[in-house]
């Protein structure tokens, strides 16, 4: 890891410390998680859970596919 220094306004720092304490983590870990979330949102980084990419992929398919899978794949 690379060490860095960031300046926050007092109110933001206070809120971040509160969230970290509430979530039973430390400020560094909280900021890393937040940074990762922003990066994924801004530049579309792939998640470590590829199954999430398939959610909604079959949105327009047959609603009863699991009931008739044997009929479809004969």
Kinemage of the C-alpha trace (Angstrom):
@kinemage 1
@onewidth
@group {chain A} dominant
@subgroup {mainchain}
@vectorlist {calphas} color= white
{ca unk a 1} P 0.000 0.000 0.000
{ca unk a 2} L 0.978 3.590 -0.541
{ca unk a 3} L 0.710 6.042 2.326
{ca unk a 4} L -0.876 9.389 1.535
{ca unk a 5} L -2.084 12.467 3.368
{ca unk a 6} L -5.515 14.028 2.868
{ca unk a 7} L -7.003 17.186 4.352
{ca unk a 8} L -10.691 17.160 5.303
{ca unk a 9} L -12.855 19.911 6.711
{ca unk a 10} L -13.586 19.257 10.380
{ca unk a 11} L -17.241 18.371 9.839
{ca unk a 12} L -16.453 15.773 7.159
{ca unk a 13} L -13.691 14.270 9.299
{ca unk a 14} L -16.069 14.073 12.259
{ca unk a 15} L -18.729 12.346 10.151
{ca unk a 16} L -16.238 9.884 8.693
{ca unk a 17} L -14.948 8.990 12.167
{ca unk a 18} L -18.546 8.503 13.330
{ca unk a 19} L -19.327 6.161 10.407
{ca unk a 20} L -16.139 4.193 10.994
{ca unk a 21} L -16.943 3.758 14.675
{ca unk a 22} L -20.550 2.824 13.922
{ca unk a 23} L -19.398 0.225 11.375
{ca unk a 24} L -16.726 -1.061 13.785
{ca unk a 25} L -13.863 -0.372 11.418
{ca unk a 26} L -11.081 2.176 11.247
{ca unk a 27} L -10.960 5.369 9.237
{ca unk a 28} L -8.349 4.046 6.799
{ca unk a 29} L -10.373 0.974 5.872
{ca unk a 30} L -13.542 3.045 5.534
{ca unk a 31} L -11.829 5.489 3.168
{ca unk a 32} L -10.382 2.637 1.061
{ca unk a 33} L -13.860 1.087 0.741
{ca unk a 34} L -15.364 4.449 -0.195
{ca unk a 35} L -12.636 5.111 -2.748
{ca unk a 36} L -13.173 1.686 -4.309
{ca unk a 37} L -16.914 2.345 -4.575
{ca unk a 38} L -16.361 5.712 -6.261
{ca unk a 39} L -13.826 4.239 -8.699
{ca unk a 40} L -16.216 1.438 -9.664
{ca unk a 41} L -19.013 3.944 -10.184
{ca unk a 42} L -16.971 6.515 -12.120
{ca unk a 43} L -14.950 4.305 -14.446
{ca unk a 44} L -16.894 1.053 -14.387
{ca unk a 45} L -14.230 -1.136 -12.843
{ca unk a 46} L -15.140 -4.813 -12.761
{ca unk a 47} L -16.202 -6.210 -9.417
{ca unk a 48} L -14.638 -9.267 -7.847
{ca unk a 49} L -18.092 -10.862 -8.023
{ca unk a 50} L -18.691 -11.490 -11.740
{ca unk a 51} L -22.097 -13.089 -11.077
{ca unk a 52} L -23.437 -9.608 -10.329
{ca unk a 53} L -22.987 -8.714 -13.999
{ca unk a 54} L -25.627 -11.295 -14.935
{ca unk a 55} L -28.352 -9.845 -12.744
{ca unk a 56} L -31.121 -8.809 -15.068
{ca unk a 57} L -29.443 -10.354 -18.122
{ca unk a 58} L -32.467 -12.548 -18.797
{ca unk a 59} L -34.951 -9.798 -18.054
{ca unk a 60} L -36.790 -10.218 -21.356
{ca unk a 61} L -36.662 -14.023 -21.591
{ca unk a 62} L -39.516 -16.417 -20.937
{ca unk a 63} L -40.906 -16.058 -17.417
{ca unk a 64} L -41.300 -19.826 -16.960
{ca unk a 65} L -37.927 -20.896 -18.388
{ca unk a 66} L -36.988 -23.000 -15.363
{ca unk a 67} L -40.272 -24.924 -15.585
{ca unk a 68} L -39.845 -25.762 -19.287
{ca unk a 69} L -36.096 -26.112 -19.647
{ca unk a 70} L -36.423 -29.737 -20.802
{ca unk a 71} L -38.872 -28.727 -23.545
{ca unk a 72} L -36.594 -25.962 -24.791
{ca unk a 73} L -33.336 -27.967 -24.850
{ca unk a 74} L -34.408 -31.215 -26.593
